[in-house]
Structures are given as C-alpha cells and as structure tokens.
C-alpha cells in the first residue's frame, strides 16, 4: 500500500472567511429579533384586557382592622 503525501494547505477542508462570519452574525441577529418578538408577545398576553375592579372596604373598617 502506497501512502499518498498531500501538502498541508491542500489537505484542509476549508477555512473560516468573511462568508462564514456573515452567516454567523446574521443568525445571531435573527435570534435576537425572534427573542424580542417573543418578549413583546409575552408582555401583551400577560396584561389583562378587561379591568376588574375589586371593591375596597370603607375607611372606617380599614382603621378598625389596622388597630387590632
């Protein structure tokens, strides 16, 4: 069996360049955009759409309960 000698610069599969960096940055930006959209949607569904009023006790009753 004969071993084939290949120079180091020819044996590499590829190198990191500007194209790969642009793809990684674009993916990161898309992830941040998706994260922001989910945060906004989460705040919208968390807030109630109708106002529910809770009846409050009269001032005289509040004073009597605070003193005990």
Secondary structure, 3 states (H helix, E strand, C coil): CCCCCCCHHHHCCCCCCHHHHHHHHHHHHHHHHHHHHHHHHHHHHHCCCCCCCCCCCCHHHHHHHHHC
